[in-house]
Amino acid sequence: MSKLRRQAGWLVLLLWFCSQGQGQESARSGRGLAYHRDELLEGPWVIQVVKIDRKNKGVELQTTLGGGNHLGIAPLSDQMKAFPRAQGRPIAAINGDYYRDEGPYTGDPKGLQIRNGELISAPCDWTALWVDADGNPHMTNVSSRFEARWGGESKISIGLNQERVASAAVLYTPAMGQTTKTKGGMEFILEPASTNALLKVGEEHQARVREIRDTGNSSIRTNTWVLSIGAQSPPTALPKVGGIVTISTETGPNIRGAKAAMGGGPALVRSGKVVPYREVAVRNPRSAVGWNKDHIFLVQVDGRRLNVSVGMTTAELSAYLQKIGCEEAMSLDGGGSSTCWVYGQVMNNPSEGFERSMANALVAVQKPK
């Protein structure tokens, strides 16, 4: 026998809550998510696998923020406790994108994030998962074409909810937090024309300039945005109080209508084939998301545990994802961040001995009835 495998059985989460008095029909319709702990001696590896039935439309993928409604960091279990119940009940989750872990912009994801339809973080022209309006997952490199325009001819490329250097411009929304945390530059306090100030991807948003400030660190109120332009980047003509600024959130490719998205990378499996990736072959704790036409998989591999689970290289993770049936798959943040949570508890052993605080997470949510 070339491989010795010891498998714990699938724990099927029926997603019905007896304490709430749901009936047999609810129990049947709630089926759709299973958890499996896979222990392979050839690593050795201990692997957590969450398998979501795509035919069950009562379960969907969403994302969270470490700060709740704004950027920040928090352990995965704390993010699940803070999950808004109006959006459903989290039943399984895995850590998300790479992120900034120090300084005033702690919790800024490296790449794209969309949370419940709201654009939180700009793409960085690398691998991202996004979920369309019908709940179908997609994986592609997504690039930002975000810009601000005013006065007919003036325009400038913009970042989103990130550090603004002197040679750049950034749009800040309430997802940033209470202030822009900037120094100097010109800041334009904007009032979105729509009563719903949520920034969405692939759209053009009109906003009126309410105020102009030149000291940085402007306040961000619930229904305002702040366009911050660095001292080394201003165009010839700047917006004026009362003027209209158009914010474009176009991306390449166009992902308009996406209701959830998470950056990460690299891509591991495309069209059922392992994606070659040059790397130093180091084994680390790993997290990934993958799918085929029938299921979505959240996969976490423990690491840095000698004789128990040593972690995987990117190539080993790709091969494992292909073996369990993924047609498409991408890596998420790993190392000490690698964490899998299922139905109220952390299922793996984080490599640092405790849950690391992280910027965001990918969550399987039971939709509200």
N, C-alpha and C positions, 0 to 999 in steps of 0.2 A: 504494500500500500504506500504510494509515493507521498501522500499527504495525510497527516493525522489531523482530524478536525473534531473539535468538541463544540457542539452547538447547543446553546440554550434555546428552548422553544420560543416560537413567536408568542408574544403577549399581545393579544388583540384588544385594543381599546374600544369598547362598545360605544363610548361617548354618550352614555345616557346616565343620568344622575338620579339614583333612586330617591335621594333625599328631597328631590323636587317633584316626585310623583309622576314621572313620565311613563307613558304606557308602552305596550309591546310594539306598536307601530313606530313610535319614536326610537325605540331600541334598534329596530331593523334599519331605519333610515339613517341612524347614527353610525352604522358600521362604515369603516373606510380608512382606518389608520392602524398600523401594527408596528410594534417595536421588537427588535431582534438584537441580541448580544452575540456577536460572532467571535469565537476564540480560535485562533489559528496558531498551531505550534511552530510552523516553519519560520515565523518572525523572530520571536513570538509576537502576536498581535492580539489586542483586545479592541473590537470594533463595535460601535453602536450604529445600528441602522434603523431609521424610521422610514416606513413605506406608506405612502399616501395614495389611496385609490382615486384616480382622476375622474372616475365616473360619479363619485359622490360629490355633488355640487354644494353640499352643506359644509364642506371643508375648503378653505382657501388659504393661499400664502399672503402674509402681510409682513411688514417690517416695523421695528421699534427704534426708539432713540434712547440713548443712555440717560438723557436728562428729562425723559418723559415727553414733553411737548417741545423740547429744544435740545440743542447740542449739549453733550455731556457724556460722562461714562458711569456705568454701574454694572455690577455682576448680572449675569443672565437671569438668575432666579429673581433678582430684584426687579428687573425689567418686566418679567412675567407677572409679578405681583402688582405692578403699576399699570398693566395693560388695561385700556379703557373697556369696560364691560359692554358699553354701547356698541362696540365694534365686534363683539363676540367673545368666546372663551378660548384662550390659548391652550392647546393640548400637546404640542411638541414644538421645540425650538432649537436652533443652533446658532452659534456666534456668527457675526457677519463680516463686514469689510475690514481691511486694514485701516488704521486711523492714527490721528495725532494724539500722543499720550502725555504731552506736557505743554505748559504755557497757557496763555489766555484763550487759545483756540483748541484746547483739549476736547477731544470728542469729534473733531472734524473728520468725517470719513474721507478716505483717499479718493473714492470715485463716486459714481452715481448712487443716489438714494431717492426713492419715492415712497412716501408713507401715506397710505389711505388716500391716494390720488394727489397728495401735495408734494411738489418738488422741493427737496430738502438740500441736496448736494449735487453739484455739477459733475457730469461724466469727465473722465480723464483720458479718453481715447484708448481705453483698455477694456478687458473683458467685463461684461456686466450681464446679470440676469434681469429680465423685466417680464412682467405679467400683464397681458393685454386685458381689454375690457371683458373678454369672455372667459378669463381665468387661465388662459394658455401660457405656459412659460416659453421664453425665448432666450437665447444666448448669442451675443454678438459684441464686437468692439463698438462702443458708442462714443462719439466725439461731440464736444460742445460747440455750438454756433451762437451762443447767447450774446446778445448785444442790446444796447440802449440807444434810442434815436430820438431826436427832437429838432424842431426848427426847420424841418424840410430836408436839410443836408447833413447835419451833424450826427455822428454816431460813434460808438466806442464799444469794443468787446468787453464783456464783463464776466467775472467769476460770481460765485454764489455762496454766501455764508461761510467765508474762509478769510484767512489773513489777507489784508490788502497792503501790498508793498507800494512804495512811492511811484513806481512806474506802471501801475495797474489800476483797474476799476472793479469794484465788487458791489453787488446788490445784496443787501441784508433784509431778511424777512423775520417775522416773530420767531421762526424756528431757530434763529441764531441765539436768542436769549434777550436780555433786557437792554443791552447796548451793543454798539458795533465793536467796541474795544480797540478802535483805531487811534492813530496819532496823526494829527494834522490833516492836510488835504482839504478838499471841499466836499461837503455832505449835503445832499438834497433830500429833504424829508418829503416823501411821496404819499399821496392818498389815492389808492386804486379806485378806478371809476366804478368797478363792480362792488356791490355790498359784501360779496364774498372775496376776501383778500387772499385766498389760497392761490399760490403760484402753481400753475400746471405746466407740464411739459408739452412742447410742440405748439404753443399758442402765442398770440400777441396780446399783451395786457396794456391798457391805457391807464396812466396815473397823472394826477395834477401835482405840481410842485407847491407845497404849502409853506416851506421855509428853507433857507439856505444857511448852513453853518460852516465855519472854517477852523474849528478847534478839535475836531475828531470826537470819538467816543459818544456819538449821538444816541439818544434813547430810541428804542424801537417799541412802539405801542401796538396794541392788538390789531388795529386796522391801518397800519402804516408800513411802508418799506423805506429803506434808506439807500440811496445810490451814493457810494463813496468813491471819489475820484482822487487818486494820488497826485501829489504836487508835480511830479515829473511826467504826468500823462494827460493833462487836460487838453481837450481840443480847442480850437481858436475861439469858438463861441460856446458858452455854457448855458444851461437851462436857466430860465428866469422864474421868479415867483409867479404863480398863476399859469405858467406854461404847461404844456402836455408832454410827457415823456412816454415813449412806447418801449416796453420791455418785450423782447423776443426771446423765447426759450426753444428755438429750433435746435434739433440734434441731427447728426448723421449716424445711422439712418433715422428716419422719422419714426418716433415711438409715441406719437400723440395718442392719448387715451389710456396709456399705461397707468394702472392703479397701484402697482407696487414695483420696486426695482431695488437691486442691491449690487454694488460693485464687488470686485474680487479678482480672481484670476490666479494663474493662467487657466485657459481652456484646457480640459483634460481629455474629453471625448467629444468627437463631432461625427455625426452620422454613423454612430456605432464603432468608429475607429479611434484608437488611441492617438492623441495629438503629440508629436515629438516635441520635447522641450529640453533645451540645454540648461543644465544646472550642475552644481556641485552635488554629488549624490549623498546627501546627508539625510538621515532619518530623523523626523521630528513629529510631534503630535500634529494631526491634520484634520481639517474639516472641509466638507464639500457638499454641493447640491447637484443632483442629476435627475434625469427623467427619461421615460420612454412614452409610448402612446397610452400606456395603461396606468403608470405609476410615477410619482415623484419621490425621490429618495433624499433624505438628509443623513449624511454619513460622517461619523467622527471616529478618529483613530487615536487611542491613547499612545503616549510616547514617554521616553526618558525614564522608563521603569525596567531596569535590567532584569532579564529572565521572566518578565511578566508581559510587557508590551513596549517595544523599542521604537515605535513610530515608523513612518514610511517615508520613502523618497517620493518625489512627484510621480516618477515612472511607476512605482509600485502602487500608488493610490490610483493612478489612471487605469492600470491593469485590473485592479480590484473592482472599480466602478464598471468597467466593461463587462467583467465576469458576472456581476449581479444583474446585468441587463440594461444599464444606462445607454441610451442612444446619444444623449448630450449630457455633459457634466463640466463643472468648473470648480476650481479651488476657492475656498474662503480663507480668512485669516487663520493661522495655526499657532503652533507653539503653546505658550501659556494661556492664550485666548481660547484654545480649542475646547469647547464645552457643548454637551448635549443635555437637554432638559426634556423630560417627558412626563406629562400629567402630574406636575407638582413637585418633581424632584430631579436633581442632577444625576444622570445615569453613569457618567464616566468619572475617572479620577484625574482632575486637572493636574498638570505636570508640576505646578508650583506648590501643590498641597492645599490650595484654596482657589476659589473662583476669582479670576482676574476681572477687574472692571473693564468694560468694553463699550464701544461707541454705539453699536447697533446690533440687531439680531434679525434672523429670518424665522418666521413663526407660522406654524400650521394652526389655523383658527377655526373653531366650530362657529359658524355664523349664527347670529341670534335668530330665533324663530319669528 
